Amino acid sequence: MTQLITISIIVQIIVGLFVGGVIGTIHFYSLHWNSNNFLIKGRALSAMLIQLARFALLSVTLFCLAQWSATSLLCSLIALLIARQYVLNSCIKAAP
């Protein structure tokens, strides 16, 4: 019985880290891409809609993970912060 609980927690950690990393990378790369849309004239409405979609995707994903388990939610938030740092570093290196 304790082996099943241990395996279940390990699966929750792995899934949380993977989902958080993927969602975080998508979320922060789309933020970088979307910030350029705000600067282009006539694209503010589409940029706001993309911003809304980014937050909706992140919210739904985190809500689903929270419904599954607190462990997966916490691990996904850790991976989200790691993905944020990764995207920020890559954007700084790509800047002229």
Number of C-alpha atoms within 10 A of each C-alpha: 5 7 8 9 10 11 11 12 15 14 14 22 20 16 18 27 23 17 22 28 23 15 22 25 21 18 21 19 19 14 17 13 11 19 14 12 18 15 11 10 7 10 13 16 11 13 20 14 10 16 16 11 13 18 12 12 14 15 12 11 17 21 12 12 22 16 11 12 14 14 19 27 25 19 21 29 19 17 22 25 15 17 22 19 15 16 20 15 11 12 13 9 9 8 6 5
